[in-house]
Structures are given as C-alpha cells and as structure tokens.
Amino acid sequence: MTKLLKKAFDEASKLEGEQQDAIARWLLDEIASERRWDRAFAESQNELAELADEALAEHRKNKTRPLDPESL
C-alpha cells in the first residue's frame, strides 16, 4: 500500500461509520468502473485500429479539415 493511500485510510477511519461506508462504496465503485473501462478498451483494440486506419485514409484523400473549436 502506498503512503498516500494509507494516509487516506487512516483519515477515513476517524470518520463516523456511515461516512466510512460511503467512502468505501465510492472507492469500490470507482475500482469496478476502472476495471470495466480497462476491459472494454482492451477488447476494442481491433475496432480502434480500423477506425484509425479509416481516419488516416480519409486524411490522405484530403477529406478532413482542421478542428475549429470555435465552430463546435
């Protein structure tokens, strides 16, 4: 465990039970969300590569234009 995480747990342990549970639920939800994102990203590599190839092909054919944030 890192020093920062230990410090966070030490501070959280000083809170009331309900607050500790709320922090625990939030942390567990965040960890689960990260795992889902990692899994989805890992499983989409082929699709992402195909999209990148398509975008490069369009760019080479001058079918793209610079992004203008002001027009969004």
C-alpha positions, 0 to 999 in steps of 0.5 A: 500500500502506498503512503498516500493511500494509507494516509487516506485510510487512516483519515477515513477511519476517524470518520463516523461509520456511515461516512466510512461506508460511503467512502468505501462504496465510492472507492469500490465503485470507482475500482469496478468502473476502472476495471470495466473501462480497462476491459472494454478498451482492451477488447476494442483494440481491433475496432480502434485500429480500423477506425484509425486506419479509416481516419488516416485514409480519409486524411490522405484523400484530403477529406478532413479539415482542421478542428475549429473549436470555435465552430463546435 
